Amino acid sequence: MTYARPSHLRLVASEPKPVPARQPRLRFRPVVSLSDGSPFGLDAEADIAFEDTERPGRTCPHEPVSAATWLGDLIERACRLARGAETSERPMSILAPMAALSDQDAPLAAEAAVQRAGALAQEIRIDFCDASVFGLEDLAMDRIDAFRRRGFRTGLDARRSWRTPMGARARMTFEAVRIDLTRLAGDEIPVSRMAVASAGGVALIAHQALWREAEALAELGVAYAVCPRADS
């Protein structure tokens, strides 16, 4: 006698589910005044960027994550970790994905993140990459204003390039600009733009700074640094 397998017991091949993308690891580094070492905030640095997860040719399929979701998760985790570490320095600077300005859900995701973490938007400065700001031109400022209306501070990450003009609106929008001092030697950073930004009240925050360079940097308008080093 032949038995038929019931339809509900038949084996059905299924696609493997994508694994969640790895969450970036965060480390906190102090931002200090180069004149006296007083605290000026906290840099929340991630070990991977959103763009790394979108790199073509990946062999491991990850569950797709939007720039808005990435930014929101990063803000929430940074707020919770900072509270657990009992760090009081503020504002806490967080680098936004380049695609965040093109994702209209990003401001709402950032606002929801601080609410979930029990923090305040005023505690966070979201830094936007110069390439994304310059690429969107005036539209970028409108998109950044959507974050500012929700209480966030905003800054410009000019470590790789600084093409964004520092007109009146930019000086009102960005409270800080991050720069990489290793690019000064090759005249890759416009010194005149640094002077305009500093004169307009924008804080210039140096990466790769040495304490002994504090006086020379002050002449360029650079008053702050992320974890400055002693002579190497």
N, C-alpha and C positions, 0 to 999 in steps of 0.2 A: 504494500500500500504506500502511496506517495503523499507526503504532507506538504502543503504550501505554507511558506513563511508568511505570517500576518504582515500587512503593509506597515504597521507601526513598529515592527521589529527590524525592518530592512536597514542595512547600514548605508548611511549617506555621507559621502565625502564632504568635508567643510573646509573653508579657507582658514588658515591659521590666523588667530587674532593678533593684530599688531601690538607690540609691547609698548608701554608708556615711555615717552622720552625721558631721559635721565634729568632729574632736577639739578640745576647748577649748585655747586657748593659756594658758600659765601664766606668771606673773611672781612673783618672790620679793620680799617686803618684810620688813624686820627688825621684830621686836617687841622693844622696849627698856623698861628701867626709866625712869620719869619723874624719879626722884630723882638718878640719876647717869649715865644713858645706857647702862648695861651691858646686854648682850644677854640676852633672855629667850625667844628662839625665832625662828621664821621663819613668815611667813604665805604660803602658796601660793595665790595668787588666780587663779581661772579667769575668762576673759573672757566665757564663756557658762555658763549653768546647765542642768542636766538638764531643768528645767521649760521652758526655752526651746525645746527640741527636741520637746516634747510639745504645744506650743501649737496649738489647733485652727485650721483654715483654711489650713494650709501648702500652698503650691503645688508644692513640690518634695518628692516622696515619699522619705523616708529609711528605711533599714533599721532596724526597731525595735530599741531597746536598752533593757534593763531597768535599773532603778535600781542593782541590785547590780553589773551589768557596768560601768555608768558609774563608780560609786565605785571599783571595783577598778582600772579603767584609769587613773583619775585618780591614785590612790595610787601605782601602778607608775610612771607617767610622772613624777610629782613626785619620787619617790625617785631615779630615774635621772638626772633633770635636776639635782637638788641635788648628787648625787655628781659629776656632770660639771663643775658649777660650783665644786666644792670648797668648798661652804658647810658650816660646822661647827655653826651655830646649831641647836639643837634644844630643844623639840620642834617639828616642822613641822606647822602647823595646816592642815587640809583640810576644806572645807565639804561635808557630805554632802547628797545630794538629799533633798527633803522626803519622797519616797516610800521612802527607804532603810529607815526603821523599819517599814514595812509589808511589805518584801521580806525574807522569812526567809532568803534566800540571801546577803544582803548581808554578814553577818559572815564567812562562809566565803570570799566573793569578796575581801574586804579582806585576810584572812589569806593567801590564795593570791597576792595582788598583791605583798605585801612579800617573800614567799619568792622570787617570780620576779625581783624587783629586787635580791635579795641584801641586804635591809635588815632591821631589827628593828621589830617592832610598837611597842615602847616609844619609838621615835623619832617616832611619828605621834600627833597629837591630832586625832581626828575630831570636828568641831563639828556639832551637830544643831540645826536651826532650831526656834525656840521654838514656832512654830505647830504643827509636827508633834508635838513633845513634849507640849504642852498638850492637843492633840486626842486623843491616845491615853491620856492620864492615866497610871494606874499601870502599864498595859501597856507604855508607852514605856520606863520604867525597866528592866523585864525585858528588853526588846529591846536596850537600851543595854548592859546587863550582859553580853549575848552577845558584844559587842565587847571589853569589859573583860576577860572570861575568856580572850580570845585575846591579851591583852597590850597592847591599844591604850589610850591615854589618851582621855578624852572631855571635851567642852566643850559649852556652850550658845551658840548664835548668837542674841542678843537685840537685834540692830540694828533690826529692824522692829517687834518687839513683845517684851514681857517679861511674859507671863501665867503662866509656870511658877512655882509656889510654890517657895521655897527652904527646904523642910523638911530634916530630918536626912538623909534618903536622897538628896535632890538635892545637898546639900552634899558628901556622900561620893562621889557619882557624877561631878559636874562639877568638874574642876580649874580651869576658867576660864570666864568669861562675856564674850562680845564685846558691846560697846554702841556706839551711834552718838551722839556728844555733841550733834549738831544736834537731837536729840529731847529734850534736857534742858530747853530753854527753854520748850517747850509742856507741861511736866509729863507727858510721855509715858512717862518712865522712872520707876518707883516708887523713890524715894530710900530708903525704908525697906527695900526688898528688896535694894538695893545694900549697905546697911549690914549686913544679916543675912548676905549672901553673903560680904562681905569679912571680917567677924568670924569666920566659919566657915572661913576659910582659902582661899576661892575667889578666884582672881586675876581682877580686873576689868581688861579690856583695851579701851582706848578707840580708836575710829576717829575721824578728823577732829579730833585733838587738837593744841593749840599748846603749845610748850615753856613759854611764860610762864604757862600755866594749871596747871602742875604742882602748885603749893602748894594751890590751891583744889580740884583734883581729889583730892589726897591726903586732904583733909578728908571727901570723899565715899567714900573707900575705893578710888579708882581709882589704882593704882600703876604701870600699864603702858600702853603705847600702840603702835599699828602705825604706824611711820614718822611720828612727830610732826613738825609743821611749825614753822618760824620764823614770826614775825609776817608776815601777808600785807599 
